[in-house]
């Protein structure tokens, strides 16, 4: 369970302050498929960063399974993300000069997983996402759909319990976007918590719950 309590996030802009989030509270049960929606600048990506431990709020607390992660040091937050969180981004963030195998391997190397064990895990993901034949191809030579499948494989490689997906279909055509949404839905059936940040309501209505943000404030929270 992720519990977000009275979160606010402020950024200085010159002599003024941007209130990116203002007193936002939500609870996300284990295994839920939830979407966070809103226009550009609504605060949805900031909320994802805070909920996942990529950022620390100006005010408020974030709890994961009753442990307050917003009080963690940077090393502890990094360890929490490595063991618990998988990230899927619309810009992929793959290393363009590395091949597919190495891009998927990076989180395992950071986590100190032995090489033999890494190989077994990577090959399983290559098979699952039908990219085994691309294992030795550099990321820069992949299509958008292939890059996103590699990104998802990388996100799952450490067997996280929570997946944060920030506009994962933003750079994809209709067919590949459909494939990604199907994969996210399947992950929840496998017991993972999936938090989708999107401005696309067609994607949002395929989740179990929609949280809407506007100007940094929570304006609705609806179960579907």
C-alpha positions in Angstrom: 0.0 0.0 0.0 1.1 3.5 -0.8 -0.2 6.3 1.4 0.3 9.9 0.5 -0.7 12.3 3.3 -1.1 16.1 2.8 1.6 16.4 0.2 2.7 19.9 -1.0 5.6 20.6 -3.3 6.9 24.1 -4.0 9.6 25.2 -6.5 11.2 28.6 -6.4 10.9 30.6 -9.7 12.9 33.8 -9.5 11.4 35.8 -6.7 8.2 33.8 -6.6 7.2 30.2 -5.7 5.4 27.6 -7.9 3.0 25.5 -5.9 3.2 22.3 -7.9 1.2 20.3 -5.4 -1.1 21.6 -2.7 -2.3 19.4 0.2 -2.8 16.2 -1.8 -3.8 13.0 0.0 -4.5 9.6 -1.6 -4.1 5.9 -0.7 -3.3 3.3 -3.3 -4.0 -0.3 -2.2 -1.7 -3.2 -3.3 -2.6 -4.6 -6.7 -4.6 -1.6 -7.9 -4.4 -0.1 -11.4 -4.8 3.6 -10.9 -4.5 6.5 -13.3 -3.5 10.1 -12.3 -4.8 12.5 -14.9 -4.7 16.2 -15.6 -3.5 18.8 -18.1 0.1 19.7 -18.5 1.2 21.6 -15.4 -1.5 20.0 -13.2 1.1 18.3 -10.9 0.6 14.7 -12.0 4.3 14.0 -12.8 5.4 15.7 -9.6 3.0 13.5 -7.7 4.5 10.4 -9.4 8.1 11.5 -8.5 7.1 12.0 -4.9 5.1 8.8 -4.6 8.0 6.7 -6.1 10.7 8.3 -4.0 12.3 10.2 -6.8 11.6 13.5 -5.0 10.9 14.6 -1.4 7.9 16.8 -0.8 8.1 20.2 0.7 5.4 19.2 3.2 3.6 16.0 4.0 4.5 12.3 4.2 4.7 9.3 1.8 4.3 5.8 3.3 5.0 2.5 1.7 3.6 -0.5 3.7 3.5 1.8 6.8 7.1 2.9 6.4 7.6 6.6 5.9 9.9 6.8 2.9 9.8 10.6 2.7 12.0 10.6 5.8 14.6 8.3 4.1 18.1 9.5 3.3 19.0 9.5 -0.4 20.9 6.2 -0.2 17.8 4.6 1.5 15.5 6.0 -1.1 17.7 4.7 -3.9 17.6 1.2 -2.3 13.8 1.4 -1.9 13.4 2.3 -5.6 15.8 -0.5 -6.6 14.0 -3.2 -4.7 10.4 -2.0 -4.9 9.8 0.2 -7.9 9.8 -0.2 -11.7 9.6 2.9 -13.9 8.2 3.2 -17.5 8.7 6.6 -19.2 7.3 8.0 -22.4 10.9 9.0 -23.5 12.2 5.5 -22.7 15.5 6.7 -21.2 17.4 3.8 -22.8 21.1 4.1 -23.4 21.2 4.6 -27.2 24.6 3.1 -27.7 24.0 0.1 -25.5 22.3 -3.0 -26.9 19.0 -4.3 -25.6 20.5 -6.9 -23.3 22.7 -4.4 -21.6 19.9 -1.8 -21.2 17.8 -4.4 -19.4 20.8 -5.6 -17.4 21.6 -2.2 -15.8 19.2 -2.3 -12.8 20.5 -5.8 -12.0 24.1 -4.6 -12.0 23.2 -1.7 -9.8 21.4 -4.1 -7.4 24.5 -6.4 -7.3 22.9 -9.4 -8.8 25.4 -12.1 -9.8 26.1 -12.4 -13.6 24.8 -15.9 -14.0 21.5 -14.9 -12.3 21.3 -11.8 -14.4 21.4 -13.8 -17.6 18.5 -16.0 -16.5 16.4 -13.0 -15.6 17.2 -11.1 -18.8 16.5 -14.0 -21.1 13.1 -14.5 -19.4 12.1 -10.9 -20.1 13.4 -11.0 -23.7 11.2 -14.0 -24.2 8.2 -12.5 -22.5 8.2 -9.3 -24.6 9.2 -11.0 -27.9 12.5 -9.1 -28.2 15.0 -12.0 -28.0 16.1 -11.4 -31.5 16.9 -7.8 -30.6 19.1 -8.7 -27.7 22.3 -7.5 -29.4 20.8 -4.6 -31.3 21.6 -1.0 -30.1 18.7 0.8 -28.6 19.0 3.7 -31.1 18.1 1.3 -33.9 14.8 0.1 -32.4 11.4 1.3 -33.3 9.3 3.1 -30.8 7.2 0.1 -29.9 10.4 -2.0 -29.5 12.0 0.6 -27.3 8.9 0.7 -25.0 9.0 -3.1 -24.7 12.6 -2.9 -23.7 11.7 -0.2 -21.2 9.0 -2.4 -19.7 11.3 -5.4 -19.5 13.9 -3.2 -17.7 11.2 -1.9 -15.3 10.2 -5.5 -14.4 13.7 -7.0 -14.2 14.1 -6.6 -10.4 10.6 -8.0 -9.8 9.2 -4.8 -8.3 5.8 -4.7 -6.6 4.9 -1.3 -7.9 5.1 0.1 -11.5 5.0 3.8 -12.1 4.3 4.6 -15.8 4.6 8.3 -16.9 2.8 8.8 -20.2 4.1 5.4 -21.4 2.0 5.6 -24.7 3.0 9.2 -25.4 5.5 8.4 -28.2 3.6 5.4 -29.6 1.2 4.8 -32.4 -2.3 3.3 -31.7 -1.3 -0.3 -32.0 1.7 -0.1 -29.8 -0.1 2.0 -27.3 -2.8 -0.7 -27.1 -0.1 -3.3 -26.5 1.4 -1.3 -23.6 -2.0 -0.8 -22.0 -2.7 -4.5 -22.3 0.7 -5.3 -20.6 -0.1 -2.9 -17.8 -3.5 -4.5 -17.2 -1.8 -7.9 -17.2 0.6 -6.8 -14.5 -2.2 -5.9 -12.2 -3.6 -9.4 -12.7 -0.3 -10.7 -11.6 -0.7 -8.7 -8.3 1.4 -5.7 -9.1 0.3 -2.1 -8.3 0.4 0.1 -11.4 0.2 3.9 -11.2 -0.4 5.4 -14.7 0.2 9.1 -15.2 -1.5 10.3 -18.4 -3.5 13.1 -20.0 -5.2 10.5 -22.3 -8.7 9.7 -21.0 -9.0 6.7 -23.3 -6.1 5.2 -21.4 -7.3 6.3 -18.0 -10.7 4.7 -18.3 -9.0 1.3 -18.7 -7.7 1.5 -15.2 -9.7 0.8 -12.0 -9.6 4.3 -10.6 -9.0 7.8 -11.8 -7.5 10.6 -9.7 -7.8 14.0 -11.3 -5.4 16.9 -10.5 -5.9 20.5 -11.5 -3.4 23.3 -10.6 -1.7 21.1 -8.1 -4.9 20.1 -6.3 -6.8 16.9 -6.2 -10.3 17.6 -7.6 -11.8 14.1 -7.9 -11.1 10.5 -7.0 -13.3 8.0 -8.8 -13.5 4.2 -8.8 -14.5 2.7 -12.2 
